[in-house]
Amino acid sequence: MSGLPDLVFAGAATPADLVAARVQMALSLGWHIVIACFGVGMPAITVFAEWRAIRRGDRTYLALAHRWAQAMGVLFAVGAVSGTILSFEMGVLWPGLMDTYGQVIGLPFALEGFAFFIEAIFLGIYLYGWNRLPPRVHLLTGIPVCLAGVASAFFVVAANAWMNQPRGFDLDAGRVVGVRPWAAMFNPATPPQTVHMIIAAFMVAGYGMASVYAVAMLRGRTDRYHRLGFLVPFTAAAALTPVQIAVGDWAAKFLATNQPAKLAAIEGVFATSHAVPLHIGGFYEDDEMRYALEIPHGLSLLAHWDPQALIIGLDRFAPEDRPPVNVVHWSFQVMVIIGVFLLLLGIWLAVAWWRRRDLPASRWFLRGSAVAGAAAAVALEAGWITTEVGRQPWIVWGVLRTADAVTPVPGLAVGLLVVGAVYVVLTVTTVAVLRRLTRAPLAPQEEPGEEMNLP
């Protein structure tokens, strides 16, 4: 699509307003995406714990499931607020995108709305039905919450994937015609991006939940409730970590063929050539990567399974069409470093469990696990920076520039300050409520100990 003519929105925003709009969008997306991950991954982990409680008559699993369900309700509520802010920002800040291409990408947003309401309805039933519905019926009400959360993530990321690989429309003298919504939603970038994001969501939720119990165990709370509270979500996240690394490799190979400018920015490759090395660390300056550790032929091998393969460099693109290399390169490096750290934590647990059916004895394992939740969230943010900044200067790759899509209305810095204040309030409130929840005593019928009596 790079050969299509640029579309320019009438009017022009000042550089300061463009920066304000981009920072506001980054703030909103960066905040919402972490909360949304819990909406995707946490229901499945919670329903699994409840299933184990019912199957084994185990009050410890039941207590964990109930506590996690309460936290899930809090996070869903604040996620609904941040998601609503985002939906307004898409239209208010980026009319050049939505006015022109809303008819093309409207389908996944509409379907996400259905998924959101299904999740909201069944989450309400799931929370209200606790101790009111028969256990097995209550368990079944949690399944639509799990499916709807994953579906919401799929639809939203499919819309973002379209921005990286625009399909499903034609341009006639700058007008969008021949709209094919299904082709737009199932564009070539949809499979790798959606799978990558959904797995990332489960990892953020799993490591985030486990980190709470790791901190408690470091403080001496090593009873079965805290051990299971750590093991269940951590095991789920750790099992997905090597899968995520393989999916990330798939996504990188996709970039080599479909978005070579982004891959060149990720690796700091200026000159198009064969047998290109892989860069670890370093800084891009004067059209070359400096101070990086080079693995000979590494990038060509990883991108094409051929150590002599051709890698398209930034020299094939006009200077105004190149993304900011150092930002993209280092966000990708951070993501990879954290991914390796999480992989090693998972291997550590697997080896200890295989040898003696217990957690690693070293407190350093718990210390690492305590920061794994925050680390997973940072890796998620770094991955999205790689995706979004790596597409610049395009908001729709090869078709519409970010500067041409932003609203020409002045004073966007004021909106940024207001939205920033809203997120400060949301953050403080959410943390306060969750901390209060963690300190609340368990209900008498959920105290770990005796087996449950099921009808």
C-alpha positions as CSV (number, residue, x, y, z in Angstrom):
1,M,0.0,0.0,0.0
2,S,3.0,2.3,0.2
3,G,2.4,3.4,-3.4
4,L,-0.9,4.9,-2.5
5,P,-1.2,8.7,-2.5
6,D,-1.0,10.4,0.9
7,L,-4.3,11.7,2.3
8,V,-4.1,15.1,4.1
9,F,-6.7,16.2,6.6
10,A,-7.9,19.7,6.0
11,G,-6.0,22.2,8.3
12,A,-2.8,21.6,10.1
13,A,-1.9,21.2,13.8
14,T,1.1,22.9,15.2
15,P,4.1,20.7,16.1
16,A,3.4,21.3,19.8
17,D,-0.2,20.1,19.4
18,L,0.8,17.1,17.5
19,V,3.2,16.2,20.3
20,A,0.5,16.8,22.9
21,A,-1.9,14.5,21.0
22,R,0.6,11.7,20.6
23,V,1.6,11.9,24.3
24,Q,-2.0,11.9,25.4
25,M,-2.7,8.9,23.2
26,A,0.4,7.1,24.5
27,L,-0.6,7.9,28.1
28,S,-4.1,6.6,27.6
29,L,-3.1,3.5,25.7
30,G,-0.2,2.7,28.0
31,W,-2.4,2.9,31.1
32,H,-5.4,1.1,29.6
33,I,-3.4,-1.8,28.1
34,V,-2.1,-3.0,31.4
35,I,-5.5,-3.0,33.0
36,A,-7.0,-4.6,29.9
37,C,-4.5,-7.5,30.2
38,F,-6.0,-8.4,33.6
39,G,-9.4,-8.4,31.9
40,V,-8.1,-10.9,29.3
41,G,-6.0,-13.2,31.5
42,M,-7.4,-13.0,35.0
43,P,-10.8,-14.5,34.3
44,A,-9.4,-17.8,33.0
45,I,-7.0,-18.1,36.0
46,T,-9.8,-17.4,38.4
47,V,-12.2,-19.9,36.8
48,F,-9.5,-22.5,36.8
49,A,-9.0,-22.0,40.6
50,E,-12.8,-22.3,41.1
51,W,-12.9,-25.4,39.0
52,R,-10.1,-27.0,41.1
53,A,-12.0,-26.0,44.3
54,I,-15.2,-27.7,43.1
55,R,-13.4,-30.8,41.8
56,R,-11.3,-31.3,44.9
57,G,-13.6,-29.7,47.5
58,D,-10.7,-27.5,48.3
59,R,-11.5,-24.3,50.3
60,T,-8.1,-22.8,49.6
61,Y,-8.7,-22.7,45.9
62,L,-12.2,-21.4,46.5
63,A,-10.8,-18.6,48.7
64,L,-8.3,-17.6,46.0
65,A,-10.9,-17.7,43.3
66,H,-13.3,-15.5,45.3
67,R,-10.6,-12.9,46.1
68,W,-9.4,-12.8,42.5
69,A,-13.0,-12.4,41.3
70,Q,-13.4,-9.3,43.6
71,A,-10.1,-7.8,42.2
72,M,-11.4,-8.6,38.7
73,G,-14.5,-6.6,39.3
74,V,-12.4,-3.6,40.4
75,L,-10.1,-3.7,37.4
76,F,-13.0,-4.2,35.0
77,A,-14.6,-1.0,36.4
78,V,-11.5,1.1,36.0
79,G,-10.8,-0.5,32.6
80,A,-14.2,0.6,31.4
81,V,-13.4,4.2,32.4
82,S,-10.1,4.2,30.6
83,G,-11.5,2.4,27.6
84,T,-14.2,5.0,27.3
85,I,-11.6,7.8,27.4
86,L,-9.8,6.0,24.6
87,S,-12.9,5.7,22.4
88,F,-13.5,9.5,22.6
89,E,-9.8,10.2,22.0
90,M,-9.8,8.3,18.7
91,G,-12.5,10.6,17.3
92,V,-11.5,13.8,19.0
93,L,-7.7,13.7,18.5
94,W,-7.5,11.8,15.2
95,P,-10.4,12.9,12.9
96,G,-8.3,12.5,9.9
97,L,-8.2,8.8,10.6
98,M,-11.7,8.2,11.8
99,D,-13.5,10.4,9.3
100,T,-11.7,8.8,6.3
101,Y,-11.3,5.3,7.5
102,G,-13.9,4.7,10.1
103,Q,-16.0,2.8,7.6
104,V,-13.1,0.5,7.0
105,I,-12.1,-0.3,10.6
106,G,-15.6,0.1,12.2
107,L,-16.4,-3.6,12.1
108,P,-13.8,-4.8,14.8
109,F,-14.7,-1.8,17.0
110,A,-18.4,-2.7,16.8
111,L,-17.7,-6.4,17.5
112,E,-15.5,-5.3,20.5
113,G,-18.5,-3.4,21.8
114,F,-20.6,-6.6,21.8
115,A,-17.8,-8.6,23.5
116,F,-17.5,-5.9,26.1
117,F,-21.2,-6.0,27.0
118,I,-21.2,-9.8,27.1
119,E,-18.2,-9.7,29.5
120,A,-19.9,-7.0,31.6
121,I,-23.2,-8.9,31.9
122,F,-21.7,-12.2,32.8
123,L,-19.1,-10.7,35.1
124,G,-22.0,-9.1,37.0
125,I,-23.7,-12.5,37.2
126,Y,-20.5,-14.2,38.2
127,L,-19.8,-11.7,41.0
128,Y,-23.4,-11.5,42.3
129,G,-24.0,-15.2,42.0
130,W,-21.2,-16.1,44.4
131,N,-22.7,-18.2,47.2
132,R,-26.1,-17.7,45.6
133,L,-25.9,-20.1,42.6
134,P,-25.0,-23.8,42.7
135,P,-21.2,-24.1,42.5
136,R,-21.2,-25.8,39.1
137,V,-23.7,-23.3,37.6
138,H,-21.7,-20.4,39.0
139,L,-18.5,-21.9,37.4
140,L,-20.3,-22.0,34.0
141,T,-21.2,-18.3,34.3
142,G,-17.4,-17.5,34.3
143,I,-16.7,-19.1,31.0
144,P,-18.4,-16.3,28.9
145,V,-16.3,-13.8,30.8
146,C,-13.1,-15.6,29.8
147,L,-14.2,-15.9,26.1
148,A,-15.4,-12.3,25.9
149,G,-12.2,-10.9,27.3
150,V,-10.1,-12.7,24.7
151,A,-12.5,-11.7,22.0
152,S,-12.3,-8.0,23.0
153,A,-8.5,-8.2,22.8
154,F,-8.7,-9.8,19.4
155,F,-11.0,-7.2,17.9
156,V,-9.1,-4.2,19.2
157,V,-5.7,-5.6,18.1
158,A,-7.1,-6.5,14.7
159,A,-8.0,-2.8,14.2
160,N,-4.4,-1.9,15.1
161,A,-3.1,-4.5,12.8
162,W,-5.0,-2.9,10.0
163,M,-3.0,0.3,10.7
164,N,0.1,-1.7,10.0
165,Q,-1.2,-3.5,7.0
166,P,-4.1,-1.6,5.5
167,R,-6.4,-3.7,3.4
168,G,-10.1,-3.9,2.5
169,F,-10.6,-0.7,0.6
170,D,-9.6,1.2,-2.6
171,L,-8.8,4.8,-3.2
172,D,-10.4,6.7,-6.0
173,A,-9.0,10.3,-6.3
174,G,-8.3,10.3,-2.6
175,R,-11.7,8.9,-1.6
176,V,-12.2,5.6,0.1
177,V,-14.3,3.2,-2.0
178,G,-15.0,-0.5,-2.3
179,V,-14.9,-1.0,1.4
180,R,-14.5,-4.7,2.5
181,P,-14.7,-4.8,6.3
182,W,-13.9,-8.4,6.7
183,A,-10.7,-8.1,4.6
184,A,-9.7,-5.1,6.6
185,M,-10.2,-6.9,9.9
186,F,-8.4,-10.1,8.8
187,N,-5.4,-8.3,7.2
188,P,-2.0,-10.0,7.0
189,A,-0.8,-8.5,10.3
190,T,-3.8,-9.7,12.3
191,P,-2.6,-13.3,13.1
192,P,0.8,-12.5,14.5
193,Q,-0.3,-9.3,16.3
194,T,-3.4,-10.8,17.9
195,V,-1.7,-14.0,19.1
196,H,1.3,-12.0,20.4
197,M,-1.0,-9.6,22.3
198,I,-3.3,-12.2,23.8
199,I,-0.4,-14.3,25.1
200,A,1.2,-11.1,26.5
201,A,-2.1,-10.3,28.3
202,F,-2.1,-13.7,30.0
203,M,1.6,-13.2,31.0
204,V,1.0,-9.8,32.5
205,A,-2.0,-11.1,34.4
206,G,-0.2,-14.2,35.6
207,Y,3.0,-12.6,36.6
208,G,1.2,-9.6,38.1
209,M,-1.0,-11.8,40.3
210,A,1.9,-14.0,41.3
211,S,4.0,-11.1,42.3
212,V,1.6,-10.1,45.0
213,Y,2.0,-13.5,46.7
214,A,5.7,-13.5,46.1
215,V,6.0,-10.3,48.1
216,A,3.8,-11.8,50.9
217,M,6.0,-15.0,51.0
218,L,9.1,-12.8,51.3
219,R,7.4,-11.3,54.4
220,G,7.0,-14.8,55.9
221,R,3.5,-15.8,54.8
222,T,4.3,-19.2,53.4
223,D,1.0,-21.0,54.2
224,R,-0.8,-23.0,51.5
225,Y,-3.1,-20.1,50.6
226,H,-0.1,-17.9,49.6
227,R,1.8,-20.7,48.0
228,L,-1.1,-21.7,45.7
229,G,-1.9,-18.0,45.1
230,F,1.7,-17.7,43.7
231,L,1.9,-21.1,41.9
232,V,-1.3,-21.0,39.9
233,P,-0.9,-17.7,38.1
234,F,2.9,-18.0,37.9
235,T,2.8,-21.4,36.3
236,A,0.3,-20.2,33.7
237,A,2.5,-17.3,32.8
238,A,5.7,-19.2,32.8
239,A,4.3,-21.9,30.6
240,L,3.3,-19.3,28.0
241,T,6.7,-17.5,28.1
242,P,8.5,-19.8,25.6
243,V,5.4,-19.8,23.4
244,Q,5.5,-16.0,23.4
245,I,9.2,-16.0,22.4
246,A,8.3,-18.3,19.4
247,V,5.4,-16.0,18.5
248,G,7.7,-13.0,18.7
249,D,10.0,-14.7,16.2
250,W,7.0,-15.2,13.9
251,A,6.1,-11.5,14.2
252,A,9.7,-10.4,13.5
253,K,9.8,-12.6,10.3
254,F,6.5,-11.0,9.3
255,L,8.1,-7.6,9.6
256,A,11.0,-8.6,7.4
257,T,8.6,-9.2,4.5
258,N,5.8,-6.7,5.2
259,Q,7.3,-3.8,7.2
260,P,11.0,-3.7,6.4
261,A,11.4,-0.2,7.6
262,K,10.3,-1.2,11.1
263,L,12.6,-4.2,11.2
264,A,15.5,-2.0,10.0
265,A,14.8,0.5,12.8
266,I,14.6,-2.3,15.4
267,E,18.0,-3.5,14.4
268,G,19.6,-0.2,13.3
269,V,20.2,-1.4,9.8
270,F,20.9,1.4,7.3
271,A,22.5,-0.2,4.3
272,T,20.5,-2.8,2.4
273,S,22.8,-5.9,2.3
274,H,23.2,-9.6,2.7
275,A,24.4,-11.5,5.7
276,V,23.4,-8.8,8.2
277,P,24.4,-9.2,11.8
278,L,22.1,-9.1,14.8
279,H,22.7,-6.1,17.1
280,I,22.6,-6.4,20.9
281,G,22.6,-3.0,22.6
282,G,24.3,-0.1,20.9
283,F,23.1,3.3,19.6
284,Y,22.2,4.5,16.1
285,E,24.2,7.5,15.0
286,D,25.2,8.9,11.6
287,D,23.5,6.0,9.8
288,E,25.2,3.2,11.6
289,M,24.9,1.2,14.8
290,R,27.6,2.0,17.3
291,Y,28.9,0.2,20.4
292,A,26.6,-2.8,19.7
293,L,27.5,-6.5,20.2
294,E,27.2,-8.1,16.8
295,I,26.2,-11.7,16.1
296,P,27.5,-12.4,12.5
297,H,24.7,-13.2,10.0
298,G,22.2,-13.3,13.0
299,L,19.5,-11.0,11.6
300,S,19.5,-12.6,8.2
301,L,19.2,-16.0,9.8
302,L,16.4,-15.0,12.2
303,A,14.5,-13.1,9.6
304,H,14.7,-15.6,6.7
305,W,16.3,-18.8,8.0
306,D,19.1,-18.0,5.7
307,P,22.5,-16.6,7.0
308,Q,23.0,-14.9,3.6
309,A,19.6,-13.5,3.2
310,L,19.0,-9.9,2.0
311,I,17.8,-7.4,4.7
312,I,16.3,-4.2,3.5
313,G,17.8,-1.2,5.3
314,L,16.7,2.3,6.0
315,D,18.5,3.5,2.9
316,R,15.6,2.3,0.8
317,F,13.3,4.8,2.5
318,A,13.3,8.6,2.3
319,P,14.5,10.3,5.4
320,E,11.1,11.7,6.2
321,D,9.6,8.1,6.1
322,R,12.0,6.6,8.6
323,P,11.0,5.9,12.2
324,P,13.1,7.1,15.1
325,V,15.7,4.3,15.3
326,N,17.0,4.5,18.9
327,V,13.5,4.6,20.4
328,V,12.4,1.6,18.4
329,H,15.7,-0.3,18.9
330,W,15.8,0.1,22.6
331,S,12.2,-0.6,23.3
332,F,12.7,-3.8,21.4
333,Q,15.8,-4.6,23.4
334,V,14.1,-4.0,26.7
335,M,11.2,-6.3,25.7
336,V,13.7,-9.1,24.7
337,I,15.8,-8.7,27.9
338,I,12.7,-8.9,30.1
339,G,11.4,-11.9,28.1
340,V,14.7,-13.8,28.7
341,F,14.5,-12.9,32.4
342,L,11.0,-14.3,32.7
343,L,12.0,-17.4,30.8
344,L,14.9,-18.0,33.2
345,L,12.5,-17.6,36.2
346,G,10.2,-20.2,34.7
347,I,13.0,-22.6,34.0
348,W,14.2,-22.1,37.6
349,L,10.8,-23.1,38.9
350,A,10.5,-26.1,36.5
351,V,13.9,-27.5,37.6
352,A,13.1,-27.1,41.3
353,W,9.7,-28.7,40.9
354,W,11.1,-31.6,38.9
355,R,13.7,-32.3,41.5
356,R,11.7,-32.0,44.7
357,R,8.2,-30.9,43.9
358,D,8.6,-27.6,45.6
359,L,9.5,-24.0,45.0
360,P,13.2,-23.0,44.6
361,A,14.7,-22.7,48.1
362,S,16.5,-19.4,47.3
363,R,14.9,-16.2,48.3
364,W,16.3,-14.7,45.1
365,F,13.7,-16.7,43.2
366,L,10.9,-15.0,45.2
367,R,12.7,-11.6,44.8
368,G,12.8,-12.1,41.0
369,S,9.1,-13.3,41.0
370,A,8.1,-10.2,43.0
371,V,9.4,-7.9,40.3
372,A,8.2,-10.2,37.5
373,G,4.7,-8.6,37.4
374,A,6.1,-5.1,36.9
375,A,8.7,-6.4,34.5
376,A,6.0,-8.1,32.4
377,A,4.1,-4.9,32.2
378,V,7.2,-3.0,31.2
379,A,7.9,-5.5,28.4
380,L,4.3,-5.1,27.2
381,E,4.7,-1.3,27.0
382,A,8.1,-1.7,25.3
383,G,6.5,-4.0,22.7
384,W,3.7,-1.5,22.0
385,I,6.3,1.3,21.7
386,T,8.1,-0.9,19.1
387,T,4.9,-1.5,17.2
388,E,3.6,2.1,17.2
389,V,6.7,4.2,17.0
390,G,8.2,1.7,14.5
391,R,5.3,2.6,12.2
392,Q,6.0,6.3,12.3
393,P,5.6,8.7,10.5
394,W,2.5,6.8,9.4
395,I,-0.7,6.4,11.4
396,V,-1.9,4.1,8.6
397,W,1.2,2.6,7.1
398,G,2.1,3.9,3.7
399,V,-1.3,5.7,3.4
400,L,-1.9,8.4,6.0
401,R,0.7,10.3,8.0
402,T,0.2,10.9,11.7
403,A,0.7,14.6,11.3
404,D,-2.1,14.7,8.7
405,A,-4.6,12.8,10.9
406,V,-4.4,14.9,14.1
407,T,-7.1,17.5,14.7
408,P,-6.2,21.1,13.8
409,V,-8.1,22.4,16.8
410,P,-5.5,24.3,19.0
411,G,-4.9,23.9,22.7
412,L,-4.3,20.1,22.9
413,A,-1.8,20.6,25.7
414,V,-4.7,21.5,28.0
415,G,-6.5,18.2,27.2
416,L,-3.3,16.4,27.9
417,L,-3.1,17.9,31.4
418,V,-6.7,17.1,32.1
419,V,-6.4,13.5,31.0
420,G,-3.1,13.2,32.9
421,A,-4.9,14.3,36.1
422,V,-7.7,11.8,35.5
423,Y,-5.2,9.0,35.2
424,V,-3.5,10.1,38.4
425,V,-6.8,9.9,40.2
426,L,-7.6,6.5,38.6
427,T,-4.2,5.1,39.6
428,V,-4.4,6.3,43.2
429,T,-8.0,5.1,43.6
430,T,-7.3,1.7,42.0
431,V,-4.2,1.0,44.1
432,A,-6.1,2.1,47.3
433,V,-9.1,-0.2,46.6
434,L,-6.9,-3.2,45.7
435,R,-4.7,-2.7,48.8
436,R,-7.8,-2.6,51.0
437,L,-9.1,-5.7,49.2
438,T,-5.9,-7.7,49.9
439,R,-6.1,-6.8,53.6
440,A,-9.8,-7.8,54.0
441,P,-10.4,-11.0,55.9
442,L,-11.6,-14.1,54.1
443,A,-15.3,-15.1,54.5
444,P,-15.7,-17.8,57.2
445,Q,-16.9,-20.4,54.6
446,E,-13.8,-19.8,52.6
447,E,-11.2,-20.2,55.3
448,P,-8.6,-22.8,54.2
449,G,-8.9,-26.0,56.1
450,E,-11.8,-28.4,55.9
451,E,-13.2,-29.7,52.6
452,M,-16.2,-28.1,51.0
453,N,-19.6,-29.8,51.1
454,L,-20.9,-29.7,47.6
455,P,-24.5,-30.5,46.7
